[in-house]
Amino acid sequence: MQPDSSPDATPLEVVSRGQIFDAARESPIHRIACFTSLCRLASGRILCGFQNGPTKQAATGTVRLAESSDGGHSWNPILFEFVTTFDGTPGSLAAIELVEPEPGRLLAFATWFDRSEPERPLFDPETEGILRSKQLWAESRDEGRTWTAWQALDLGELRGTALTGPVLCWHDGTIGFALESFKEFDDPAPGRHAAWLLVSRDGGRSFQSPALVAQHPEGRVYYWDQRLCVGRRPGELTAMFWTHDLADRRDLTVHLRHATLAGTKLRVSPIIETNIPGQIAAPLWLGDGRLLAFLVDRGDPATLTLWCSTDRGATWPQTQRLVIYRHDERAALSQGADNIDFKQYWEDMGRWSFGHPAICQLDDSHVLLAWYAGTPSCMSVHWARVRVGTAR
């Protein structure tokens, strides 16, 4: 599908597409794949990570990897099995993100949930807290084929944490682990949501204290599911947020913030309200100065769309967008566009049968996209290769 025609439209075009993981070929205990990630290695190989289990956020859920050696055209599973028990406690792995801080050395980060009481759901509708979690990391020296044992990151006083999208890596080897915090399952106190960045100056061997990326001063607005990408200058980054107005019980348009690392501090710009409707938005800077955003919108029609801005995200013209995928949502959802009950929203998140956009650059003219999609009983991981051309 071509973008809307316009004299100054940026040329975006899907040139090929396929599947990374075909869940229909799997046994029932592996029939649901979701929460996708992408990582392109210095060698040119591409890794895709995703959650896998009998249902979304199952108590037995784990994470899996697939690899491509031909630019994303064909994929093979990596057979390594990640351990889900941590410190003797049974758990589940919710998502996995990969980063290569130096050629040949990979780090994997994953969110682990305590499943010592497997009957407990991820979210408690009474307290509005989530299961006790930890952020784990492991290392690979053979491009992801084998991994060390999990270790836990020290997050200080943060609770109710989960990773949120790609791990950043700047040219000097500095990496940034993005996460959010909320509250734990049994905590009766009101929750305060915040988006954070954990920075390492030594390739992930140690991390600084969490730096705040976004938090509404009154707790009225939640900047959920931040997705970050490195900027065009050293230490720069761009964040995009699924933005929810808790008081008005509705989603807002996607919000954006630019920031710069300055020593141990994160200097942030004002948050920008974009014109893009939808939820999770994965940004990527191109070398010619354009900013892309691969976004899931669960409106009507439900779509995954690639947007493009030529002014640092200030505007996102409809003429410079490309619909990548249209979805027929078959899950029974309770919510409408407005007046969204927070408890029902969490239940719906467990039912959605498509989403979690991921994006990585292949070369000067192409990007690779990944997402999950299917039916409530069978969800696969999909890919699309998009020609982005050059700015006019």
C-alpha positions in Angstrom: 0.0 0.0 0.0 1.3 3.4 -1.0 1.1 6.5 1.2 -1.4 9.2 0.3 -0.3 11.1 -2.8 1.2 14.5 -2.3 3.8 16.6 -4.2 6.0 16.6 -1.1 5.2 13.1 0.3 8.1 11.1 1.6 8.2 7.8 -0.4 7.4 4.9 1.9 6.7 1.5 0.4 6.3 -2.1 1.7 8.6 -4.2 -0.6 8.2 -7.5 1.2 6.6 -9.2 4.2 6.2 -12.5 5.9 6.3 -14.3 9.3 9.0 -14.7 11.8 7.1 -17.2 14.0 4.1 -19.1 12.7 2.1 -20.0 15.8 -0.3 -22.1 13.8 2.4 -24.7 13.4 3.1 -24.9 17.2 1.6 -27.0 20.0 -1.0 -25.4 22.2 1.5 -24.5 24.9 3.3 -22.3 22.3 0.3 -21.0 20.4 0.5 -17.4 21.6 3.5 -15.2 20.5 3.5 -11.5 21.4 5.5 -8.5 22.7 8.1 -8.4 19.8 11.5 -6.8 19.7 14.2 -6.4 17.0 18.0 -6.1 17.2 20.4 -5.7 14.2 23.9 -6.9 15.0 27.3 -5.6 13.8 27.7 -8.8 11.7 24.4 -8.0 9.9 22.4 -10.7 11.5 19.0 -9.7 13.0 17.5 -11.1 16.1 13.8 -11.0 17.0 12.6 -11.6 20.5 9.0 -12.3 21.7 7.0 -13.7 24.6 5.6 -17.2 24.0 3.1 -19.4 25.9 -0.4 -20.9 25.9 -1.9 -17.4 26.5 -0.7 -13.9 26.8 1.1 -13.3 30.2 0.6 -17.0 31.1 2.1 -18.1 34.5 4.3 -20.5 32.4 5.2 -17.9 29.8 8.7 -17.5 28.6 10.7 -15.7 25.9 12.1 -17.0 22.6 14.5 -15.7 19.9 14.6 -16.1 16.1 17.4 -15.1 13.8 17.8 -13.9 10.2 21.0 -13.8 8.1 19.4 -12.3 5.0 18.1 -8.9 6.0 14.9 -10.3 7.5 13.6 -12.2 4.5 13.9 -15.6 6.2 13.9 -16.6 9.9 15.0 -19.6 12.0 14.4 -20.2 15.7 17.2 -20.1 18.2 16.7 -23.2 20.3 18.1 -21.9 23.6 15.6 -22.1 26.4 15.6 -19.3 28.9 15.1 -20.3 32.6 12.0 -18.8 34.1 12.8 -19.6 37.8 14.8 -16.9 39.5 16.4 -17.3 43.0 14.4 -20.5 43.5 11.1 -18.8 42.8 8.9 -19.9 39.8 8.2 -17.0 37.4 7.3 -16.0 33.9 9.2 -13.8 31.4 7.1 -11.1 29.9 9.3 -9.6 27.2 12.9 -9.5 26.0 15.1 -6.8 24.5 18.6 -7.2 23.1 21.5 -4.8 22.6 25.1 -5.2 21.3 27.2 -2.7 23.3 30.3 -3.9 21.5 30.7 -6.2 18.5 30.2 -9.9 19.4 28.9 -9.1 22.9 25.1 -9.2 23.4 23.0 -8.3 26.4 19.5 -9.5 26.9 17.1 -7.8 29.3 13.8 -9.3 30.4 10.9 -8.6 32.8 10.3 -11.4 35.2 7.1 -11.8 37.2 6.8 -13.8 40.4 4.5 -16.8 39.8 4.8 -18.6 43.2 1.0 -18.2 43.3 0.1 -19.2 39.7 -3.6 -18.5 40.1 -2.9 -14.8 40.6 -3.5 -12.6 37.5 -0.9 -10.1 36.4 -3.1 -7.2 37.5 -5.1 -6.9 40.7 -8.4 -5.0 40.0 -8.8 -4.3 43.7 -5.4 -2.7 44.5 -4.6 -1.9 40.8 -1.1 -3.2 41.3 0.9 -5.8 39.3 2.7 -8.9 40.3 6.1 -8.6 42.0 8.6 -8.1 39.2 12.4 -8.0 38.5 14.4 -6.7 35.6 16.9 -9.4 34.6 19.9 -9.4 32.3 22.1 -12.1 30.7 25.1 -12.0 28.3 25.9 -13.9 25.1 29.2 -14.1 23.3 27.9 -16.2 20.3 25.4 -13.8 18.8 22.5 -15.0 20.9 22.8 -18.8 20.6 23.6 -19.3 24.3 23.3 -17.1 27.3 24.6 -16.8 30.8 22.4 -17.2 33.9 20.0 -14.3 34.7 21.1 -11.6 37.0 18.8 -8.8 38.5 19.3 -5.1 38.0 19.3 -2.9 41.1 16.4 -0.5 40.8 16.5 1.0 44.2 13.1 1.9 45.6 11.2 1.4 42.3 8.4 -1.1 42.4 5.9 -2.5 39.9 8.5 -2.3 37.2 8.5 -3.5 33.5 10.8 -2.9 30.6 9.5 -0.7 27.9 11.0 -1.2 24.5 14.4 -1.2 22.9 17.7 -0.8 24.9 19.5 2.3 23.6 23.1 2.1 22.5 25.1 5.2 21.5 28.3 5.1 19.4 30.5 5.4 22.5 29.1 2.2 24.0 26.8 3.9 26.5 23.5 2.0 26.8 20.1 2.9 28.2 17.6 0.5 29.6 14.0 1.9 29.4 11.5 0.9 32.1 8.3 2.1 33.9 7.3 1.8 37.5 3.9 1.6 39.1 2.9 -0.4 42.2 2.9 -4.0 43.3 0.0 -6.4 43.7 -0.7 -6.2 47.4 0.1 -2.5 47.9 -3.0 -0.6 49.0 -1.5 2.8 48.4 -2.5 4.8 45.3 -0.2 4.1 42.3 2.1 6.7 40.7 3.2 5.8 37.2 6.6 7.0 35.9 8.9 6.3 32.9 12.6 5.9 33.6 16.0 5.3 31.9 18.8 3.3 33.5 22.1 4.3 32.0 25.4 2.4 31.8 28.7 4.0 30.7 30.6 0.7 30.7 28.6 -1.5 28.3 26.1 -2.8 30.9 28.6 -3.9 33.5 27.2 -1.3 35.9 24.3 1.2 35.9 23.7 4.7 37.3 20.6 5.5 39.4 17.4 5.6 37.3 16.8 8.9 35.5 13.2 10.2 35.2 12.0 10.4 31.6 8.3 11.4 32.2 5.8 11.6 35.1 2.8 13.8 35.3 3.2 16.1 38.4 -0.3 15.4 39.6 -0.5 11.8 38.4 -3.5 12.7 36.2 -1.8 11.5 32.9 0.0 8.2 32.4 2.9 8.1 30.0 2.6 4.4 29.3 4.8 2.1 27.3 7.5 4.6 26.4 9.5 3.7 23.3 13.0 5.4 23.0 15.5 5.7 20.2 18.9 7.3 20.0 19.1 10.8 18.6 21.4 12.2 15.9 24.0 13.6 18.3 25.9 12.0 21.2 23.7 11.4 24.2 20.5 12.5 22.5 17.3 10.4 22.6 13.7 10.7 21.6 10.8 9.2 23.5 7.3 8.5 22.4 4.4 7.6 24.8 1.1 5.9 24.8 -0.6 8.7 26.8 -3.7 8.1 28.9 -5.8 10.6 30.8 -6.7 8.8 34.0 -9.1 11.5 35.2 -11.0 11.9 31.9 -10.8 8.1 31.3 -9.6 8.3 27.7 -6.5 7.9 25.6 -4.9 11.0 24.3 -2.9 11.3 21.1 0.7 10.0 21.2 3.1 12.3 23.1 6.8 12.9 22.4 9.8 14.2 24.3 13.5 14.8 23.3 16.2 14.5 25.9 20.0 14.5 26.2 22.3 12.7 28.6 24.6 15.2 30.5 26.9 13.3 32.8 24.6 11.5 35.3 21.6 13.7 34.5 18.9 13.5 31.8 18.0 16.9 30.4 14.5 16.8 29.0 12.6 19.1 26.7 8.9 19.9 27.2 6.5 17.0 26.2 4.9 17.5 22.8 1.3 16.4 22.1 1.3 15.0 18.5 -1.6 14.6 16.2 -1.1 10.8 16.0 -3.9 8.7 17.4 -3.1 5.3 18.9 -1.1 3.6 21.7 2.5 2.3 21.5 4.7 4.2 19.0 8.2 3.0 18.2 10.5 5.9 16.9 13.5 5.8 14.7 15.8 8.6 13.4 16.9 8.3 9.8 20.3 9.6 8.6 18.6 12.3 6.5 16.9 13.9 9.5 13.5 12.3 9.2 11.9 10.8 12.3 9.8 7.7 11.8 7.1 6.3 14.2 5.7 2.8 13.8 2.5 2.8 15.7 -0.4 0.6 16.8 -3.9 2.2 16.7 -6.8 0.1 18.1 -9.4 2.4 16.8 -11.7 1.7 13.9 -10.1 0.5 11.7 -7.4 -1.2 13.8 -4.1 -0.6 12.2 -0.3 -0.6 12.4 1.0 2.5 10.6 4.3 4.0 9.8 4.4 7.8 10.3 7.0 10.3 9.2 8.0 13.7 10.5 10.5 16.1 8.9 10.5 18.7 11.7 11.7 16.7 14.8 8.3 15.4 15.5 6.5 18.8 15.7 4.1 17.7 12.9 3.1 14.3 11.4 1.4 14.9 8.0 -1.3 12.4 7.0 0.3 12.5 3.5 3.5 11.0 4.9 2.1 7.9 6.5 1.9 4.3 5.4 -0.6 1.7 6.7 1.4 -1.5 7.2 -1.3 -3.8 8.5 -5.1 -3.8 9.1 -6.5 -6.0 11.9 -9.8 -7.7 12.5 -10.0 -7.7 16.3 -12.0 -10.8 17.3 -11.4 -10.5 21.1 -14.4 -9.4 23.2 -13.3 -6.0 24.5 -15.2 -3.9 27.0 -13.8 -0.4 26.1 -14.8 2.2 23.6 -12.8 5.2 22.4 -13.7 7.3 25.5 -14.8 6.7 29.1 -12.3 3.8 29.6 -12.4 2.2 33.0 -8.9 1.6 34.2 -9.6 -1.9 35.5 -11.3 -2.9 32.3 -8.4 -1.5 30.3 -6.0 -3.9 32.0 -8.3 -6.8 31.2 -8.5 -5.8 27.6 -4.7 -5.6 27.3 -4.7 -9.4 28.0 -7.2 -9.9 25.2 -5.8 -7.8 22.3 -4.6 -10.0 19.5 -2.2 -7.6 17.7 0.3 -4.9 18.4 3.7 -4.2 20.0 5.4 -2.6 17.0 9.2 -2.8 16.7 11.5 -1.1 14.1 15.1 -1.2 13.2 17.1 0.2 10.3 18.6 -2.2 7.7 20.4 0.3 5.4 20.1 3.9 4.2 17.0 3.0 2.2 15.2 0.3 4.2 13.8 -0.4 7.7 12.5 -3.6 9.1 9.2 -3.7 11.1 7.9 -6.5 13.4 4.7 -7.0 15.3 2.4 -9.8 16.6 -1.1 -10.5 15.2 -3.6 -13.2 14.9 -6.7 -14.4 16.8 -7.3 -14.7 20.5 -6.3 -18.4 20.3 -3.4 -18.1 17.9 -1.0 -15.2 17.6 2.1 -15.1 15.3 5.0 -12.7 14.8 5.1 -10.8 11.5 7.6 -8.7 9.6 7.6 -6.1 6.8 10.5 -4.6 4.9 9.8 -0.9 4.0 11.7 1.2 1.5 12.0 4.7 3.1 13.8 6.4 0.2 15.3 9.8 0.8 13.7 13.0 1.9 12.7 15.5 -0.8 
